[in-house]
Every structure is written in C-alpha cells, then in structure tokens.
Amino acid sequence: MKHISQLVIGASVLGSGAAVAAEKDSAVIEPGIVPGSEFVQAFRHRKANTPSGASAILYNDMKKRNLISEDGRMHLFPVSGILASYLKASGACVRFASTVFEIRPSGGGYIVSFCGESGIEHIFAENLLDTTPLGVLHGGAEGMCIQKSLCAMLAGEGGGDSENITFRSGRFEGETVMELKLPFSCDISEGRRLMAEEWQKLKLPNTRLAAVAEEFCYDFERPVRLEISPHRIWMPSASYGDLFTAFEEGHQCISAI
C-alpha cells in the first residue's frame, strides 16, 4: 500500500494548487478525466481581479495564451491543460476516472479505498483534503451550498437577466454563458431538459446554443473550510468564487493542514 503525507480528493483548481504545493509527497484522486472541471466543464465564468502569489503563475499563463481579458473575462476550456501541466511538473501521483468508496481512520491517518482504471486500490494518507463541491463520504456539505445551476455556451449575444437566468460574457466576441438556476433535486438529465425548455422560450434569433455543460455549477454563501475529523478537511473549490482565489487557497492551505 502506498504511504503519502497528503491526499487530495478532487483535481479541482484548489486541489491542483494544493498538489503543486505538496509536490511529490502527495496524490490526487479525481472522479472525472480532466483537472479543474468544477470551473471548466461547468462553464463557471466568474470575473477575477489580477492575482498575486502562486496564482499569479496561472494568471500569467492564461494571459500568454490570450485566455483572459484586461477586465477579467475568461475563455476557460484550455485551463484544464494548464493545470494538467502543473500536476505533471509537481510529480504528484494523479489518478483520474477514480471513485473513492471508503475512508477509514488507521494509525494516525486514513486508509482510502478507491476504484479506477486499475481496479480497486488503497492509499494510506496522513492528511486528507477534499476539494469536491459536495464532499466525499461525509455529511458536512448539508446546507452549505446555496445554489445549483447548469450553464450553456452560446454563440452570440445573450438576453436580459431574469430571476432564474444570468448571462455572462466570455473572453471573445460572441462568447456568452447562460446560467440557469435549478432545484437541488435536479439530476443532469432533468437539468438539460429544463435548459432546452428555457432556451426555446428566449427566442434569440441571432444566437445559437453551442454546448451545455457536463457538470453543475455550485455557489456558496462564503468560502468553506470545514474540519470533518482530525487531519481531514473539506474545502470545496467552487466555494472560493473565481479560479485564481481557489488556486491560491489550495496552494496556501497545505502548510495549515
């Protein structure tokens, strides 16, 4: 069984920042197939101020690729590739398409069992950092998340905001994100059906619905840092608003765990 100091659950933006800070003495378990999915695959467009600290590296890499405007509008899709390059350079052990199904206290740490492409595996970790939106195998998330939404990428201009729909401009001309508020009971199939219904009602003749997000967008009233048990922390990346704040918090939190 592999022994490590830091195990990060979720290759989120915050989780990627944490893994980069922890370097080789860390591992990341991600249920999806790309890093930063809570922003990238959720189409979570949030304007951000110019960052400082470790997140300035991410900002500068995005600026070099023309992915962010002077006023903070972003083109998010290539960000997963940037985060993947950071994870590779850090030397962290990263397992994508892997699902944690058991976390058991043991000998001053935790034995984490997960299922991935290589079958069932186990890792012993001294510290756990859960960065997923709703948490893994704990009830700490109850009541923390205040809004669940589904986003779509539009080719063209959006309409006016309403009670349930918000439009956000992307980095490039004609790039608009439509964000639809949903009930928490809604699954992805129902969410896509509701998105199609709302889109039909909008009647924007010069705009096309280009793609619907693969993940939900979650919003929190404030940033969350919750101790589930000793040396086991839940810090949902999405609760930190924009991706630079999330990356910086992940980088900084390692020394505090």
KOLVODO-197463 format. One line per 2 residues: number of its first residue (from 1); for each residue x, z, y of N, C-alpha, C. Coordinates in steps of 0.2 Angstrom, whole numbers, plus 5000, padded with zeros to 4 digits. Layout:
<nodes>
NUM	X:Z:Y:X:Z:Y:X:Z:Y; ...
</nodes>
This chain:
<nodes>
1	5004:5000:4994:5000:5000:5000:5004:5000:5006; 5003:4996:5011:5007:4995:5017:5005:5001:5022
3	5011:5004:5024:5010:5010:5029:5012:5008:5036; 5008:5009:5041:5009:5007:5048:5007:5013:5052
5	5010:5013:5059:5008:5018:5064:5001:5016:5067; 5000:5010:5068:4994:5008:5072:4990:5002:5069
7	4984:5004:5068:4980:4998:5065:4974:4997:5070; 4974:4991:5072:4969:4988:5077:4963:4985:5073
9	4957:4987:5074:4952:4983:5071:4948:4979:5077; 4949:4972:5076:4946:4968:5081:4952:4965:5085
11	4953:4958:5084:4959:4955:5088:4955:4952:5094; 4952:4957:5098:4949:4956:5104:4955:4955:5109
13	4953:4954:5116:4958:4954:5121:4961:4961:5122; 4957:4966:5121:4960:4973:5122:4964:4974:5115
15	4962:4972:5110:4966:4973:5103:4972:4969:5103; 4972:4963:5106:4978:4959:5107:4983:4963:5111
17	4981:4965:5117:4985:4969:5121:4988:4975:5118; 4984:4978:5114:4987:4984:5110:4992:4982:5105
19	4991:4977:5101:4995:4975:5096:5002:4972:5099; 5002:4969:5105:5008:4967:5108:5012:4973:5110
21	5009:4978:5113:5012:4984:5115:5015:4988:5109; 5012:4988:5103:5014:4992:5097:5019:4988:5093
23	5019:4981:5094:5024:4977:5091:5024:4977:5083; 5030:4977:5080:5030:4976:5073:5027:4982:5069
25	5026:4988:5072:5023:4994:5068:5016:4994:5069; 5013:4988:5068:5005:4988:5069:5002:4982:5065
27	4996:4983:5064:4992:4977:5060:4985:4977:5064; 4983:4971:5063:4976:4969:5066:4972:4966:5061
29	4966:4969:5060:4961:4966:5056:4955:4963:5060; 4954:4957:5059:4949:4953:5063:4944:4950:5058
31	4937:4951:5059:4932:4948:5055:4931:4941:5056; 4933:4938:5062:4932:4931:5064:4939:4927:5063
33	4939:4922:5066:4945:4917:5064:4949:4916:5070; 4948:4918:5076:4952:4917:5082:4952:4924:5086
35	4957:4925:5090:4958:4931:5094:4954:4930:5101; 4951:4936:5103:4948:4936:5110:4941:4933:5109
37	4938:4933:5103:4931:4930:5103:4926:4933:5107; 4926:4940:5108:4921:4943:5112:4921:4940:5119
39	4926:4937:5122:4926:4933:5128:4925:4925:5127; 4929:4923:5122:4930:4915:5121:4924:4913:5118
41	4922:4915:5112:4917:4912:5108:4910:4915:5110; 4910:4920:5115:4904:4922:5118:4902:4919:5124
43	4907:4915:5127:4907:4912:5133:4906:4917:5139; 4909:4922:5138:4909:4928:5143:4913:4927:5149
45	4910:4923:5154:4913:4922:5160:4912:4927:5165; 4917:4931:5167:4917:4936:5172:4923:4935:5177
47	4922:4934:5183:4927:4933:5188:4931:4939:5188; 4938:4938:5190:4943:4944:5189:4947:4943:5195
49	4950:4949:5198:4955:4949:5203:4962:4948:5200; 4966:4946:5204:4973:4945:5202:4976:4951:5199
51	4978:4951:5192:4980:4957:5189:4987:4959:5190; 4989:4965:5188:4996:4967:5188:4998:4970:5181
53	5004:4972:5181:5006:4975:5174:5006:4970:5169; 5005:4972:5162:5006:4967:5157:5001:4961:5157
55	4995:4962:5160:4990:4957:5160:4992:4952:5165; 4997:4953:5170:4999:4948:5174:5003:4942:5170
57	5005:4943:5164:5008:4938:5160:5003:4933:5158; 4997:4936:5155:4991:4932:5153:4989:4928:5159
59	4988:4931:5165:4986:4928:5171:4990:4922:5173; 4997:4923:5173:5001:4918:5174:5001:4912:5169
61	5001:4914:5163:5000:4908:5158:4994:4904:5159; 4988:4908:5161:4982:4904:5162:4983:4900:5168
63	4986:4902:5173:4987:4898:5179:4992:4892:5178; 4997:4893:5174:5001:4887:5172:4997:4882:5169
65	4992:4884:5165:4988:4879:5161:4981:4877:5165; 4981:4879:5171:4975:4877:5176:4969:4880:5173
67	4969:4886:5170:4963:4888:5167:4959:4893:5172; 4962:4895:5177:4959:4899:5182:4960:4897:5189
69	4954:4898:5193:4955:4896:5200:4957:4901:5204; 4958:4900:5211:4960:4905:5215:4955:4910:5216
71	4949:4909:5216:4943:4914:5216:4941:4917:5210; 4945:4916:5204:4944:4919:5198:4939:4916:5193
73	4937:4910:5194:4933:4906:5190:4937:4904:5184; 4935:4904:5178:4939:4903:5172:4937:4897:5167
75	4941:4894:5164:4940:4890:5158:4943:4894:5152; 4938:4897:5148:4941:4902:5143:4943:4899:5136
77	4941:4893:5134:4942:4891:5127:4949:4891:5125; 4954:4889:5129:4961:4889:5127:4964:4896:5127
79	4961:4901:5129:4963:4908:5129:4965:4911:5122; 4961:4909:5117:4962:4911:5110:4969:4909:5108
81	4971:4903:5110:4978:4900:5108:4983:4904:5111; 4982:4906:5118:4987:4910:5121:4988:4917:5118
83	4982:4920:5116:4983:4927:5113:4986:4926:5106; 4984:4921:5103:4987:4920:5096:4995:4919:5097
85	4997:4916:5102:5005:4916:5103:5008:4922:5104; 5004:4927:5108:5007:4933:5109:5007:4937:5103
87	5002:4937:5099:5002:4941:5092:5007:4939:5088; 5009:4932:5088:5014:4930:5083:5021:4932:5086
89	5022:4932:5092:5028:4934:5095:5029:4942:5094; 5024:4945:5094:5024:4953:5093:5027:4955:5086
91	5026:4951:5081:5027:4952:5075:5022:4957:5071; 5017:4958:5074:5011:4962:5071:5008:4958:5065
93	5006:4962:5060:5003:4959:5054:4996:4958:5056; 4993:4952:5056:4987:4950:5058:4983:4947:5052
95	4977:4950:5051:4973:4947:5045:4966:4945:5048; 4965:4938:5049:4959:4935:5051:4954:4935:5045
97	4948:4933:5047:4942:4932:5042:4942:4938:5037; 4943:4944:5039:4944:4950:5035:4939:4956:5038
99	4935:4959:5033:4930:4964:5035:4932:4971:5032; 4932:4976:5037:4933:4982:5035:4927:4985:5031
101	4927:4988:5025:4921:4991:5022:4922:4998:5021; 4928:5001:5022:4929:5008:5021:4935:5011:5025
103	4933:5017:5028:4939:5020:5032:4939:5028:5029; 4944:5030:5026:4944:5036:5023:4950:5040:5025
105	4949:5046:5028:4954:5051:5030:4959:5052:5024; 4965:5052:5025:4970:5054:5020:4977:5056:5023
107	4980:5062:5021:4986:5063:5023:4988:5062:5030; 4984:5065:5035:4986:5064:5042:4985:5057:5045
109	4982:5053:5041:4980:5046:5044:4974:5044:5040; 4973:5037:5039:4967:5034:5037:4969:5029:5032
111	4966:5028:5026:4966:5023:5022:4960:5018:5023; 4962:5012:5025:4957:5007:5027:4957:5002:5022
113	4951:5001:5020:4950:4995:5014:4946:4990:5018; 4948:4984:5016:4945:4978:5019:4946:4972:5014
115	4941:4967:5015:4941:4961:5011:4942:4955:5015; 4947:4951:5013:4949:4945:5017:4950:4939:5012
117	4954:4935:5014:4956:4929:5010:4960:4930:5004; 4963:4936:5004:4967:4938:4998:4964:4943:4994
119	4957:4944:4995:4954:4949:4991:4953:4955:4994; 4952:4961:4991:4952:4967:4993:4959:4970:4994
121	4960:4973:5000:4967:4976:5002:4966:4983:5005; 4971:4987:5005:4971:4993:5008:4977:4994:5012
123	4976:4998:5018:4982:4999:5023:4981:5006:5024; 4987:5010:5025:4987:5017:5027:4990:5016:5034
125	4986:5019:5039:4987:5019:5046:4987:5026:5049; 4992:5028:5053:4992:5035:5056:4987:5035:5062
127	4986:5029:5065:4981:5029:5071:4977:5023:5070; 4970:5023:5072:4966:5018:5072:4963:5017:5079
129	4963:5010:5081:4960:5008:5087:4955:5003:5086; 4948:5005:5086:4943:5000:5085:4941:4997:5092
131	4941:4990:5092:4940:4987:5099:4934:4982:5098; 4930:4983:5093:4924:4979:5092:4918:4981:5096
133	4914:4976:5098:4908:4978:5103:4904:4984:5101; 4902:4984:5094:4898:4989:5092:4901:4994:5087
135	4907:4994:5086:4911:4998:5082:4910:4997:5074; 4915:4999:5070:4915:4998:5063:4915:5005:5060
137	4909:5006:5056:4908:5011:5051:4908:5018:5055; 4905:5018:5061:4904:5024:5064:4897:5023:5069
139	4894:5029:5071:4888:5028:5075:4889:5029:5082; 4896:5029:5085:4897:5030:5092:4894:5025:5096
141	4892:5019:5094:4890:5014:5099:4883:5015:5101; 4879:5020:5098:4872:5020:5099:4871:5022:5106
143	4867:5018:5110:4866:5020:5117:4871:5018:5122; 4877:5016:5120:4882:5014:5124:4881:5007:5127
145	4879:5002:5123:4878:4995:5126:4872:4995:5129; 4872:4992:5135:4866:4992:5139:4862:4985:5139
147	4866:4980:5137:4863:4973:5137:4866:4968:5132; 4862:4965:5129:4864:4960:5124:4862:4953:5126
149	4866:4948:5126:4865:4941:5129:4867:4936:5125; 4865:4930:5126:4868:4924:5122:4869:4919:5128
151	4875:4916:5128:4877:4911:5133:4877:4904:5130; 4876:4899:5135:4877:4892:5133:4881:4889:5138
153	4885:4884:5136:4889:4880:5141:4885:4874:5143; 4884:4873:5150:4880:4867:5152:4885:4862:5156
155	4883:4856:5155:4887:4851:5158:4883:4849:5164; 4885:4851:5170:4881:4850:5176:4879:4857:5180
157	4875:4856:5185:4874:4862:5189:4868:4866:5185; 4868:4873:5186:4863:4877:5184:4857:4877:5189
159	4852:4881:5187:4847:4883:5192:4847:4889:5195; 4842:4892:5198:4842:4898:5201:4841:4904:5196
161	4845:4910:5197:4844:4915:5193:4837:4918:5193; 4836:4921:5187:4829:4924:5186:4830:4931:5183
163	4825:4934:5181:4826:4941:5178:4830:4941:5171; 4829:4936:5167:4832:4935:5161:4838:4930:5161
165	4839:4926:5166:4844:4921:5165:4849:4921:5171; 4855:4921:5170:4860:4921:5175:4864:4915:5174
167	4866:4911:5179:4871:4905:5179:4877:4907:5182; 4883:4905:5179:4890:4907:5181:4894:4900:5181
169	4897:4899:5187:4902:4893:5187:4908:4894:5183; 4910:4889:5179:4916:4889:5176:4922:4886:5180
171	4928:4885:5178:4934:4883:5181:4933:4876:5184; 4930:4872:5181:4930:4865:5183:4923:4863:5185
173	4923:4857:5189:4917:4855:5192:4912:4853:5186; 4906:4855:5187:4901:4853:5182:4901:4857:5176
175	4905:4863:5176:4905:4868:5170:4901:4874:5172; 4896:4875:5169:4891:4881:5171:4889:4884:5164
177	4889:4891:5165:4887:4895:5159:4881:4898:5161; 4876:4897:5156:4869:4900:5156:4869:4906:5152
179	4867:4912:5155:4867:4918:5151:4860:4921:5150; 4858:4921:5144:4851:4923:5143:4850:4930:5140
181	4847:4935:5143:4846:4942:5141:4842:4942:5135; 4843:4946:5130:4840:4946:5123:4838:4953:5121
183	4833:4955:5117:4832:4961:5115:4837:4963:5109; 4839:4969:5109:4844:4971:5104:4843:4969:5097
185	4836:4969:5095:4834:4967:5088:4835:4960:5086; 4837:4956:5091:4838:4949:5090:4844:4947:5086
187	4843:4943:5081:4849:4940:5077:4851:4934:5080; 4857:4931:5078:4859:4925:5081:4854:4919:5080
189	4851:4918:5075:4846:4913:5074:4840:4913:5079; 4838:4919:5080:4832:4920:5084:4835:4919:5091
191	4841:4921:5093:4844:4920:5099:4844:4913:5101; 4846:4909:5096:4847:4902:5098:4840:4899:5099
193	4835:4901:5095:4828:4898:5096:4826:4900:5103; 4827:4906:5105:4825:4908:5112:4828:4904:5117
195	4835:4903:5116:4839:4899:5121:4836:4892:5122; 4834:4889:5116:4831:4882:5116:4825:4882:5120
197	4821:4887:5119:4814:4888:5122:4815:4889:5130; 4820:4893:5132:4821:4894:5139:4824:4888:5142
199	4828:4884:5138:4831:4878:5141:4826:4873:5142; 4821:4872:5138:4816:4867:5139:4812:4869:5145
201	4811:4875:5147:4807:4877:5152:4810:4876:5159; 4817:4875:5159:4821:4875:5165:4820:4868:5168
203	4820:4863:5164:4819:4856:5167:4824:4854:5172; 4830:4854:5170:4836:4852:5174:4838:4845:5172
205	4835:4840:5176:4836:4833:5173:4843:4830:5173; 4847:4833:5178:4854:4830:5178:4859:4835:5175
207	4857:4839:5171:4861:4844:5167:4860:4844:5160; 4865:4844:5156:4864:4844:5148:4867:4851:5145
209	4863:4853:5140:4866:4859:5136:4871:4856:5132; 4877:4858:5133:4883:4856:5129:4884:4860:5123
211	4884:4866:5123:4885:4871:5117:4882:4878:5118; 4880:4881:5112:4878:4888:5113:4883:4892:5109
213	4884:4898:5112:4890:4902:5110:4889:4904:5103; 4894:4906:5099:4894:4908:5092:4893:4915:5092
215	4894:4919:5097:4894:4926:5097:4890:4929:5103; 4887:4935:5102:4883:4938:5108:4888:4940:5113
217	4885:4941:5119:4889:4944:5124:4886:4951:5125; 4890:4956:5126:4888:4963:5126:4891:4966:5133
219	4886:4969:5136:4888:4973:5143:4887:4980:5142; 4891:4984:5145:4891:4991:5145:4891:4994:5152
221	4888:5000:5153:4887:5003:5160:4894:5004:5163; 4899:5006:5158:4905:5008:5161:4910:5007:5155
223	4917:5007:5156:4922:5006:5151:4921:5012:5146; 4922:5011:5140:4921:5016:5134:4928:5017:5131
225	4929:5024:5130:4935:5026:5126:4932:5032:5123; 4931:5032:5116:4927:5037:5113:4932:5039:5107
227	4933:5045:5106:4937:5048:5100:4932:5049:5095; 4932:5045:5089:4927:5046:5084:4930:5052:5079
229	4936:5053:5078:4939:5058:5075:4947:5058:5077; 4950:5063:5075:4957:5063:5077:4961:5057:5075
231	4964:5054:5080:4968:5048:5080:4964:5042:5078; 4958:5042:5079:4953:5036:5078:4949:5035:5084
233	4950:5030:5088:4947:5029:5095:4943:5022:5095; 4938:5022:5098:4934:5016:5099:4934:5014:5106
235	4937:5008:5108:4937:5006:5114:4935:4998:5114; 4928:4997:5115:4926:4990:5114:4929:4986:5120
237	4932:4981:5118:4935:4977:5123:4930:4974:5128; 4924:4972:5126:4919:4970:5131:4917:4975:5136
239	4918:4981:5135:4916:4986:5140:4920:4986:5146; 4926:4983:5146:4931:4983:5151:4930:4977:5156
241	4924:4974:5156:4922:4969:5161:4926:4962:5160; 4931:4961:5163:4935:4955:5163:4941:4955:5158
243	4943:4949:5156:4948:4949:5151:4955:4952:5153; 4957:4952:5160:4963:4955:5162:4963:4962:5161
245	4957:4965:5163:4957:4973:5163:4957:4975:5156; 4954:4971:5151:4954:4973:5144:4961:4972:5141
247	4964:4967:5143:4971:4966:5140:4976:4972:5142; 4975:4973:5149:4979:4979:5152:4978:4986:5148
249	4971:4987:5148:4969:4993:5145:4972:4994:5137; 4972:4988:5134:4974:4988:5127:4982:4990:5127
251	4985:4987:5131:4992:4987:5132:4994:4995:5134; 4990:4998:5138:4992:5004:5140:4990:5010:5136
253	4985:5009:5132:4982:5014:5128:4986:5016:5122; 4990:5012:5120:4994:5013:5114:4998:5020:5114
255	5001:5021:5120:5005:5027:5121:5001:5033:5121; 4994:5033:5122:4990:5038:5123:4986:5040:5117
257	4987:5036:5111:4983:5037:5105:4988:5041:5100
</nodes>
